[in-house]
Amino acid sequence: MGHARGVDPSDWLLTKTERANPTTRLDDEHPGDEAWSTGNLVRPLIHGSTYFRELYDAVEAAREGDLLLFTDWQGDADERLTGEPGSEVVEVFGRADERGVDVRGLVWRSHLDQTGFFASENRHLGEQLQKRGAEVLLDMRVRTGGSHHQKFVVIRHRDDATRDVAFVGGMDLAHNRRDDADHGGDPQPQPLTEEYGDHPPWHDVQVAIRGPAVHDVETVFRERWEDPAPLSRAPWRRLADKVRRLDTHPDPLPEQWPAPPGAGHHVVQLLRTYPDLRHFRDYPFARGGERSVARGYSKAVARAERVVYVEDQYFWGHDVARVFAPALRDHPELRLVVVIPLVPDIAGLNRVPQYLGRERALETLMRVAPGRVAAYGLENHAGTPVYVHAKVCVVDDVWASTGSDNFNRRSWTHDSELTAVVLDEGYARHLRLILAAEHLDRLGEVGERGCTTCTPRAPRGSTHGTREVGSVRGLRGGCVRSRCRRSRPRPGGSPGFRWRSSTTPTDAPARSEERRSTDDRLPRHHGSRARLPGERLRLHLELSPGRTP
């Protein structure tokens, strides 16, 4: 079967009716009420260095007559995809266009630099690629205060559809992203806050898709490209573009080729967010907006019975809590594990809403399911927080999503988003396993267990042990003072991380002798410490040798 054993895709995935967007042509190629494709091969690309190297190789291999389509929320023309001179985004894409590849891009125009965004960088990426012959447009067809947050690349090959590939996820073609498993940060950094240092460590995930779903990702691009609305309604922006002689009128795309042939057995569904633009400005492909990201999560999480694993940049607010609370309430064995940044990427008073938003979500869920909800942050071996930018959700090791959307109301209603869902037991389990193994310093052991679909390259110069990866058996909570156990690498082992988690008040009673003795039996390098404003709690990820999470 092309999906999880004994699983009907319509039980987990949205149907066309449930997508509730009759104006899109995204599902036109799918039979009946199906809103997904079969016969795909999906591989997770963990870390920017992994994704950028694969993207570089794919673009360099494209030839005359091929098609390269990309969208970006933030772009830096000089970001090096491999670290070597000549691998800058503008050079790689520019050379492709000079070889006869049809290069098209939609880059969010961005709000003004003075508001903390990056209008100049995005404009420079568009301008420089236009000078090299590519057609890259600055797209501001968004709701007021919103953005185009989709981050994907599609490469179609005129003479060999078996090589077609789409990259979907949370990674921009920008500074900070090219980090690796060592988490020393991108050599081309962009400052965050002082806690992250000069080269902010960065954790992120993209997926490489081959098979018929590539056609679906291409359709997402084509719908936006063919939108007849002007790229910006602001007269001062239109005047500035005219002065700079920027291209503001997209040329027609060539006719869309048939979907690539099957490449594997993965079922893939694309979920999107498009806002309701109102005032007669709606997207022709999403009248009244599309909320399939929120609808897709709601349907999948409602079926959860064992474990939901989330990696997210935010995990904010009551809307997020409302998705998980019913499932946690109805299934007493269900666990929720969330990996989020220890420290927001902004400083000062602007940090308060971020702390408050995620506190509201987590506290609500912890009241619903005491002892079954844990939130963790990551640090590298130097003690520097790792900025978690990944947007991943794995439900019961059956349903797994990777995309641009965060767990917050903005991503579910206001910005444009794209996520790829894979319905497959092997894929979902391996994705969760490889992420947990990295954070717990056990990447090599996963590789030796034969996780062939998603094992990343080992860190440079490292070797690994051979113990089996344990399983998540339970989450224990208790008050702890401001100490934490440092994750130490085994001799010759890969870099480790501190798992910190957040939850109960600092005035909670001291741990009982029973709880203390349980905590002390756990491996020292799997300790964690809670840290939220006014709170401190310790949670443990209990590992049992011989079983796999």
N, C-alpha and C positions, 0 to 999 in steps of 0.2 A: 504494500500500500504506500501511497505517497504522503502519508502523514502519520501521526502517532497511532500506535496499534489500538484498534477498537474505538477510535475517536472519530466522530462525525464532525468535519470542519464547521458545519453550520451551528454546532453546539458552542463553539469557541469564537468563531470569526463572525464579523458582521455580514449580513446578506446585503444585496443591493437595496432592498427595502429599508433595512436598518441603517444603511449609510445615509439615507434620507436626503440625497442630492440628485434629483432627476435630471439636472442640467449638465452634469459631467459626462464625458465620454470615456472616463477611466475604465469602466467595467464593460464597455461595449463588446470586447472580445471574449468575455467570460460567459459560459452558457447559463441559461435559466436565471435563477436569482443569486447565482454565485458572484461574489465580489472579491475573488482571489484567483491566483494562478497556481498550477501544479507543474511538477517537473523541473524545479529549480535547484541550484546548488548555491548555498549561502555560506560564507566564511566570515567570522568576526575578525576584524583587524584592530587589535588592542594596542594603543599608543599611536601618537602622531608619526613617530619615526617609521613604524610598520606600514601605516596607511600611505604616508607620503612616498615611501620607496616604491610601493606597488603602483600608486598613481603615476609616478614618474615613468616607470617601465611601460605602463599601458599607453601613456600619451606618446612616448618616444617611439613605440611600435606602430602607431597609427600612420597611415599613408594617404596619398591623394585619393579623394573620393570618399574618405571616411568622415564621420560626423562626431564632433565633441561638443557636448552641451553641459553647462555648469551653472549652478546658483550659489550665491555666497551672501552671508550676513555681514561678515567683516573680511576684508582682503588686504594683504600686503604684497605688493608686486615683487619685493625683493626677498620674500621668504624662500629659503632654499629647501627644496624637497628632499635632497639627499645630504645636504651639508657641504657639497662641493660647488665651486664656482661654475656657473653655467646651468645650475639646477634651480635657479630662481623661477618662481611661478610665471613671471612675465616672459622669461626666456624660453621655458619649456612650452608654454602655450603659443608663444609667438613663433617659435620654430615649427610647431605643428602646422600653423596656418600657412607658413611659407612653403611647406611641403605639399600643400594642396588640401589639407584637412579643413573642413568647414567648422570653424570655431565660433560658437555663440555663447554668450553669457548674460545672466541677469543678476546684477549685484544690487543689493539694497542701497539706496542713496544715503541713508542714515540721517539722523538728526544732527544738529550743529555740533561741532567739536566742543563748544563752550558748555554744552549740556552733558559732557562726559562720554560722548560717542566718537565716531571716527569718520566723519564725512570726508575729510581730506584724503585719508588713506584709501577709502573706497573709490573716490573720484580719480585718484592717481592710478589705481589699478585699471579702471575702465579706460582712462585716457591713454595709458601706455600700451594697453593691448589694442586699442583702436589704431594707434599709430603703427602697430606691427601688422595691421590688416584684419585682425579679428573683429567681430561685431559684438561688443559688450555694452549693455545698456544699464544705466542707473535707474532702478525701478523704485518709485515712491508711490505706487498705487496701493496705499495701505489706509487703514482706519487712522483717525487722528490719534497721535501718540503711539501708533503701532509700528510694526516692522515686518519685513520679509525675512523670516528666520530659518527658512529651508536651506540645507547644506548638502548638495548632492552633485555628482558628476556622472554623465552617461557617455559611453564611447560605443558607437555602432560602426561596423566594418562592412563596406560595400560588397566585398568579394568573399567574406567568410563570417557568417553570422554566429558561428560557434565561438568566436573570439569576443563577441559583444559582452560588455560588462557595465554594471552600474554600481556606484559607491554611494551609500546612504548612511547618514548618522549625524553626529553632533560636531564634527570638526570643520572649522573654517580654514581657508588657505591663508593663514595669518601667523603672526609671531606668537610665541609661547606654546604652540601646538606640538612642535617636533620634540617631544620628550620620549623617553623609553622606560624600560623596566627598572633602570637604576634610579629614576626620578631625580636627576640632577638638573632638570629644566632644559628648555630650548636655548641653544647658543645665541639665538636671536630673540632676546626677551622683550616683553612689554611689561612695565611695572604694574603690579597689583597693589597690595598693601605691604607695609613693612614686615609683617609676619612671614611673608612668602619670600623675602630676600631679593637679591638681584636677578636671579634666574628662577622664577616661580615653578616648582614642580607641578606637573599637569597630568591628570589621568583622564583618558578619553577613549571612545570606542566608535568605530565605523564598521560597516559591513560591505563586503564585495558580493554582488549578486550576479549570477549567470543563469540564463534560461529565459523563459517567456516573461518573467517579471521585469526584465530590462525594458521591454516594450511599455509596460505600465509606468515605470519611472520616466521614460521619455515622454509619455503622454502628459504627465504632470508638467513638464517643462513646456511642451507645446501649447497647452492651454493658457499658461501665463504669457508666453511669447505672443500668441495670437490675440490677446486681449486688445481691442481697438481703443481703449481709453488712453489718453495722454499719460506719459510716464510720470508727470507731475502736474498738479493743478495750480501750483504757486507761480504767479507771474514772474517773481524775481528769480526763481530757479530756471524758468524757461528762458529768460533773458540771459542769465549767466551761461547756460548751455549754448545759446546762440553765439555769444561772444567767444566762448572757448571752442566753437565749432565741433561740439560733441554730437554724435549720432543720436537722434531721439526718435527715429522712425524705423522700426524693425523691418528688415527685408523678409519676404516670405521664406519659410523653411522648405526644403525639398520634401516631396511626398514621403510619408512615413512608410518605412519598409515593414514587412510582416514580422511578427514576433520571432525571436531566435528559437531554435529547436531546444528540446528538453536537455538539461545538463545534469540533472540529479533527481532527488525524490522529495525535495522540500516544498511544502505549501507556503506561499507568500501572499500576504495581504498588505496593501499600502493604506495607511490611515493619515488623514490630513486635518488641519484646521485652517479655515478661511473665515475671516470675520464678516459680519453683516455690515457692509459699508454704508447702507442707508442713503437717503436723499437721492435715490435713483442712480447710485453709482456702483451698484453691485457687480461683482465679477460675472461675466456671462456663463462661466462654467461652475458657479456656486451661488446661485440666486438665494439671497437670505443667509449666505454663509454655509460652511460645512463644519460639523463637530464630530467627525468620525474618530478623532483621537480620543476624545473624552468618552464617546459611546463605546469604542473598542476596549478601553481599559475597564469601563464599568461592566461590560459583558464578561470579560475574562476573569476579573477579580471576583465577580459574583460566584464563579465556579470553583474558586480556590478552596482546598481542603487541608493541604499539608504545609506548604511554605511559599511565600512570595518574597523574592529577592529584588531589591530596587537599588540602583545607583542613580543619583540625581544631583543637580546643581542647587536645587532649592528645597523641594518637598514642603510647600507652604500651604497654610490656610485651611479653613473649615471645608471648602469644596473638596480638597484632597482627602481629608479625614472621612467625609461622607462616602467616598468610594470604598474604603477598606473596612469601615466599622461594621456594616451588616455581616460581611463574611467572617470577620473575627468573632462576632457575637454568635453566629450560627454554628461555627465549627470550632469547638474547644481545643482541637489539636493544631489549628492553624497558627503558624509563626510568620511574623513580618520582620525582615531584616533590611535596614535602610543604610546605605553608605552615602554621606553628604560631606561637604567641606567643613572642616573644623572651624574655619574663619571665613566670613564673607569676603568678597573681593573688593569691597568698598569700605571706607573708614568714616569716622565721625558719626554724626547723628543719623546719616543714611543707613548705618548698620543696624539701628534699632528695629526698623520694620522687618528686616530679614530674620533677626533672631525671634521677634515676636511671631512672625508668620509660621516659622517651622515649629516653635514651641506650641502654638495652638494646635497644629496638626498632630504632633507627637503626643502631647499630654492627653488629648481627646482619645487617641487610640490606646494609650497605655491604661487609661481608666476603663476602657471597654475590655481590654485583654491584658490584665496585669501579668507580668512575667513572660509575655509572648511577643513583645514588640521591642526591638533594639535599634538604635541609631548610632552609627559609627562614623568616625573621621579617620583620615590616614596621615601618617608622618613618614618621611624618609629616615634613613639611618642618622642623618645629621640633626634630626629633631625638627626639621622644617615641615610645616603642613604641606600636604599634597592637595592641590586644588582639584576637586572632583567635578569635572565638567561633563562626564558621561551621562547619557540618558538611556538607561537600560532597565527593563523589567522582565523578570522570569516568573511565571506562575505555574506551580506544581510540576515543574520540569516538563511541561508540554508546550506552553505558549511563551514566546520570547520576543520582545520588541527592542529595537535600537533605532533611534531617530534624533530629531532636532528638538523635540518638545520636552519641556520640563513638567514636573508635577506641580503646577500652579494654575491659577485661573487664567492668567494671561496667555499661556500656551494652549489652553483649551477653548479660548473664545476670541482673542484679540489679534494675535500674530499669525502669519502663515507658517505652517509647520508640516513636516513630512516624517513619518516613521515607517519602518518596515517590520512587519510581524512575521515570524516563522513558526509554523505549527509542526513540530517534530520533536519527539521525545529525546532522541539522541542529541540533536542540536541544542535544545534548551538546557538539558542537563549538563552538557559539556561547556556551554557558555557560563553557566553559574559556577561550575567547578573550576574553570580556568581563572575566573576573576577572583574567587575565594582563595585559590591556591596562590595567586600572586600576592594578595594582601596578607596571607599567612606564611609567606616565605617558602612555598612548597611547589614552585613551578616545575622543577625537575622531576618530582615524583609523579606529577600529572602526565608529563611527557612519557615517562616510563610505563605508565598504565595504558598508553596507546590512545590518547585523546587526539586522534589524527585530524579531526575536523577543525580544531581550533588551537592547537598548541603553538604559541608564539616562539620566536627565536629566544634562546637563553641569553641573559645579559652577557656582554663581552667578558671573556676570560673567566667565566664562572663554571663550576661543576656542581652537581646536586646529589643529595642523598637518595636513598631508595625506599624509605618507609612509605607505607600506603597512606593515602589521604583519608582523614577521618570524616565522620558525618556530624551534621548538626543534630544533636540529640535533645538539647534543651537550652533555654536561656535563663541564667540565674541572676538575680538582682540583689543588691544590698548597699548600704552606705559605706563609703570609704573616704579616708582623708586624702589629702592632696598628693598621694604617691601614685606612681604607676610603674608597671614592669616593662622594661625595655625589651623589645623583640631583638634577640641577638642572632646573627647569622651563624649557622653551623659551619665548622671548618670547611673551607672551600665552597660554601653555599652562596646562594643568591641574596641580594639585599632584602632586608625584612622591613616591616612596617609596624608602627603602633596602631592598634585599633582602639580608638577612643569612642565612648558611647555616652549618650545623654539621657538623663531622666530625673530621679527624685530629689527632693529638697535637701539642702545641707543640714537642716535640723532634724532629719530623720533619725530614729534611734540607731545606736551602734549595732553592728552585725551580731547576730547570735553566735554562740560557740558552734552550733551545728552548721550554720552557714559558713563561718570562718574555716572550719575544717574541710568543708566541701571545696571552698575556693582554693585552699592551700594544696589540694590534690591535683589541681589543674596544671598543665605544663606552663612554666614561667613565661615562655615567649608568646603565649596566647593571651596575656593579660590586657585589660583595657581600662580606660578611665573616662568617666563622664565629664562633660564640660558644657554647660549652658548657663546663661546669666542667672546667678542666684541659685544654681543647682549643682549637684555633684552626685553621681551614682556610678557604680561599677556593674557592668554586665559581662558575662562570660560566654564565649562560644565554646561549648564543650565538645571535645573531639574524641571519637571512639576509633582506635586503630582497626583496620580491616573493613571499614564501611566507607562509602563515598558519598559526599553531600550532593 
